[in-house]
Amino acid sequence: MNKRSSGTARHYPRTARLNHLIQEIVAEEIELLDDDRLGFLTVVGVEVEPDLRRAVVWYTTLDESEAGTDVVEALDDHRPRLQSAIARQARVKRTPELMFRPDTVIRQAERVEQILRDLGDEG
């Protein structure tokens, strides 16, 4: 019987670890940026493709128009700096190209919750 070490890294898939690492790096770098267009932006997740070519960075903002052009332009402007930070801090053979997408799950959940509250008030 071949027994692996009991280290936690073995029980946590490589892609999940990489997703988490890149999320931390991007979130920390965004905090260091002095760009008013970003407002209160939160990186909620990252999905790296298995071949490391691209990574989708999911974000949310407090601004109602979370897919607003200001946020998108700011993220695009800072993409080279964010990718450089990943190249410096992560030990990966290829630095993925970052793509930014607004995370709508929270807004959708709030909408469903409001609908349920409204239905409860009617009854």
C-alpha positions as CSV (number, residue, x, y, z in Angstrom):
1,M,0.0,0.0,0.0
2,N,1.4,3.4,-1.1
3,K,0.8,6.0,1.6
4,R,1.2,9.7,0.9
5,S,2.3,12.3,3.4
6,S,-0.4,13.7,5.5
7,G,0.3,17.3,4.5
8,T,-2.7,19.4,3.8
9,A,-1.4,20.4,0.3
10,R,-2.0,16.8,-0.8
11,H,-5.7,17.0,0.1
12,Y,-6.2,20.4,-1.6
13,P,-6.1,20.2,-5.4
14,R,-3.4,22.1,-7.2
15,T,-5.8,24.2,-9.2
16,A,-7.7,25.2,-6.0
17,R,-4.4,26.2,-4.3
18,L,-3.4,28.2,-7.4
19,N,-6.8,29.9,-7.6
20,H,-6.5,30.9,-3.9
21,L,-2.9,32.1,-4.3
22,I,-3.7,34.3,-7.3
23,Q,-6.8,35.7,-5.6
24,E,-4.7,36.7,-2.6
25,I,-2.0,38.3,-4.8
26,V,-4.5,40.2,-6.9
27,A,-6.5,41.4,-3.9
28,E,-3.4,42.6,-2.1
29,E,-2.1,44.5,-5.2
30,I,-5.5,46.1,-5.8
31,E,-5.4,47.4,-2.2
32,L,-2.1,49.1,-3.0
33,L,-3.5,50.9,-6.0
34,D,-4.4,54.5,-5.7
35,D,-7.2,54.6,-8.2
36,D,-10.6,56.2,-7.3
37,R,-12.3,54.3,-10.2
38,L,-12.0,51.1,-8.3
39,G,-14.0,52.3,-5.3
40,F,-14.8,49.5,-2.9
41,L,-13.8,46.6,-5.0
42,T,-13.5,43.1,-3.6
43,V,-12.0,40.1,-5.4
44,V,-14.4,37.2,-4.6
45,G,-12.7,34.5,-6.5
46,V,-10.3,33.4,-9.3
47,E,-10.6,30.5,-11.7
48,V,-7.4,29.6,-13.5
49,E,-7.5,27.5,-16.6
50,P,-5.7,24.1,-16.2
51,D,-3.1,25.2,-18.9
52,L,-2.5,28.5,-17.0
53,R,-3.2,30.6,-20.1
54,R,-6.0,32.6,-18.5
55,A,-7.4,33.3,-15.2
56,V,-10.9,34.9,-14.6
57,V,-10.9,37.2,-11.6
58,W,-14.4,37.6,-10.2
59,Y,-15.1,40.8,-8.3
60,T,-17.8,42.8,-6.7
61,T,-18.2,46.5,-5.9
62,L,-20.5,48.5,-3.7
63,D,-21.5,50.6,-6.8
64,E,-24.9,49.6,-8.2
65,S,-23.5,49.7,-11.7
66,E,-20.9,47.1,-10.8
67,A,-20.0,46.4,-14.4
68,G,-19.5,50.1,-14.9
69,T,-17.0,51.2,-17.5
70,D,-14.8,53.0,-14.9
71,V,-14.1,49.8,-13.0
72,V,-13.5,47.8,-16.1
73,E,-11.2,50.4,-17.5
74,A,-9.3,50.7,-14.2
75,L,-8.8,46.9,-14.0
76,D,-7.6,46.8,-17.6
77,D,-5.2,49.7,-17.0
78,H,-3.7,47.9,-14.0
79,R,-3.6,44.4,-15.6
80,P,0.1,44.5,-16.4
81,R,1.0,45.4,-12.8
82,L,-1.2,42.7,-11.4
83,Q,0.2,40.1,-13.8
84,S,3.8,41.2,-12.8
85,A,2.9,40.7,-9.2
86,I,1.7,37.2,-9.9
87,A,4.9,36.4,-11.9
88,R,7.0,37.6,-8.9
89,Q,5.1,36.0,-6.1
90,A,3.7,32.7,-7.5
91,R,5.9,29.9,-8.6
92,V,4.2,28.9,-11.8
93,K,5.7,28.1,-15.2
94,R,3.4,30.5,-17.0
95,T,1.7,33.7,-15.7
96,P,-1.9,33.6,-16.7
97,E,-3.6,36.5,-18.6
98,L,-6.1,38.1,-16.3
99,M,-9.7,38.6,-17.3
100,F,-12.0,40.5,-15.0
101,R,-15.7,39.6,-14.6
102,P,-18.3,41.1,-12.2
103,D,-19.7,38.5,-9.8
104,T,-23.5,38.8,-9.8
105,V,-24.3,36.0,-7.4
106,I,-24.5,38.4,-4.3
107,R,-26.8,40.8,-6.2
108,Q,-29.0,37.9,-7.4
109,A,-29.2,36.5,-3.9
110,E,-30.2,39.9,-2.5
111,R,-32.9,40.2,-5.2
112,V,-34.3,36.7,-4.4
113,E,-34.3,37.6,-0.6
114,Q,-36.2,40.8,-1.3
115,I,-38.8,39.0,-3.4
116,L,-39.3,36.4,-0.6
117,R,-39.7,39.3,2.0
118,D,-42.2,41.0,-0.3
119,L,-44.2,37.7,-0.6
120,G,-44.1,37.3,3.2
121,D,-45.4,40.8,3.7
122,E,-48.4,40.1,1.4
123,G,-49.5,37.0,3.3
